[in-house]
């Protein structure tokens, strides 16, 4: 009987020792995790504070994603190019890959396109197939300096899309407008039908 008691006590002591070791290990792990988190939190807070400071230093407001003419063109595109997705005002960073901070990346990192056309279904779903730009009355700006800058940027866009094999279309006022300066629905639909034929080839 005495021997059985000794065995039971020994087993209990061993169990208590094992539980102590496991508990100590978990505590150490938790402390390490907490320390790592503290470092990350400090870095994040520092960056956040900097961003908040910059944010509060200027005036920020919302703006329209598209003007009235672009909106009309957008809805006509959705109707005519119904086998594709039409995505307005898309940053080049959203659909072009490049190694950040390289000279190649800098050529397009700040650009936006008016309309990005992507596949709607199938194995290529959401992959880009084309970019469509609208060069309306205000496209080139008000000054000669702005005009030159926009023309140069347009040329870079065209060369970039040719390089990567993305179809590129430009809608000009004379392609879709009446003499009165308003968009002619028939001319617009006809122009978009031509684009649709090219896309489906």
N, C-alpha and C positions, 0 to 999 in steps of 0.2 A: 504493500500500500504506500509505504514511504517512497519507494522507487518511482511509482506512478506519479506521485505528487511532484517529485523532482523533475520528471520528464515534462509534465504539464507546465510547470513554472518555466522551464528552459524554453519550451516552445513559445510561451507568451512573451518572454524576454526577447527572443529572436524576432518575433512578429513586430514587437514594439520598435526594435532597432531598424527593421526593414521599413516600417512606416515612417520613422524619423528620417531615414536617408532619402526616401521618395519625396517627402514633404520639403526637405531642405533643397533638393534638386529643383523642384518646381519654383520655390521661392527665388532661387538664384536666377533661373530662367526669366521669371517675371521682372526681376530687378534690371537685368540686361535689356529686356524689351522696353521697359519704362525709360531707361537711360537713352536708348536709341531714339525712342519717340520724342523725348525731351529735346534732343539735338535737332531732329527734323522739325519739330514744332517751332523751335527758336528760329531756324532758317526760314521756315514758311512765314512766320510772323514778321520777320524783318522784311521779306519781299512784299508781303501784304501791306505793311505800313508804308513802304515806298510807293506802291501802286495807289494806295488811298490818298497819299500826299499829292501825287501827280493828278489824280482824278479830281481832287478838290481845288486844284490850282487853276482849272479852266472851266469853261461853260460847255456842257454836253447836252445835246437835245436829240430827239428822234428825227428822222427824215423819211420821206417817202422812198420806198424801194424802187418804184417805177413812176415815171410821169404818165400823163393821160395817153399820149401816143404809144408809149411802150406797153401800156396796159392793153390797149386795143390790139396791138400786134401780138402780144402774149396770148390773148384769148383766141385770136384767129389761128395762131400756131397750134394751140391745144386741139382745136377743131380739125385742122388739116393734117397735122403730123400726129395723128391719133395712135400710130403704132410705136410712138416714142414718148419719153418723158421730156417735158420742157421745163428747165430750171432757170429762173431769172436771177441775175446779179450774183454770179458765182465767182468766188476767189479762185485764181489759178492754183493756189496751194491745195484747194479741195480736190482737184482732179489731175494734177501733174505731180509726179514724184521727182525729187532731185536731192542730192546731198546738200544739206543746209550749210549756209555761209560760204559756198563755193561761188566762183564767178558765174558759173552756169545758172545756179539757183537765183542769183541776184538779178538775172535778166528778166525774170517773170514773177518773182515772189510778191510784188505789190500790185499786180494787175488783177482786174476783174473783167469778166465778159458779160455782155448783156443777156445772152441766152445760151445755156449749155444743153445740148440735145444728147440724151442717153437712151440706150436700149431699154424697152419696157419689160421684156420677158425673154425667156430662153437662157442659154448658158452664158450669154453676154449681158444679162440684166444689170442695169445701172452703170455699165461701161460707157464712156463718152464715145460718140460717133461724129459729132460736129459742134462747131461754135457758130452762132449767128449774131452779128453785130448790127445795130441800127445807127446809121449816121444821119441823125436828124439835124434840124437847123442849128442847134446849139452845140453840135458835136465838136467843132473845131475851136470853140471859145470866141472871145471878143477881140483879142489882140494878135498881132503877127507872131509874137513870141509864143503864145499859147498854141496857135495854129501849127507852128513848126514842131513844137513838142508833141502834139497829138499825132501829127503826120509821122513822126519818127517812131512813136509808140505803136501806131497802126502797122508800120512796116515790120517792126520787131515781132508783133503778134503773127502776122502773115508768115514770116520766115520760120517762126517757132512751130506753127501748126503744120507747115510743109515738112519740116524736119521730123516731126513725130508721126506724120501721116493722119492727122485729124482734119476732117473736112472743114472748110472755112467759107462762110457766106457773109456778104455785106449788103444790107438793105439800105438804099439811099432814098432820099425824099422823092427824086424824080421817078423812082421805080414804082412808087405806091400812092403818090398824091395827085390830086386834081390841080388845076391852075390856081384855084382859090386857096391852095395851101392846106386843104383838108385831106385826110386819108380816104382814098377811094377803095371801098371794100372789095370791089371786083378785081381791081389791079393788085391789091394785097393778096387776095386768095389765089390769083393766077401766079403771082411770084412765088408764093409758098408751095403751090402745087409743083412748080418747077424744081424747087428744093427737094420736095418729097420724092420726086422721080429719081433725082441724083442719089439720095440716101438709100433708096431701095435697090439700087443696082449692086 
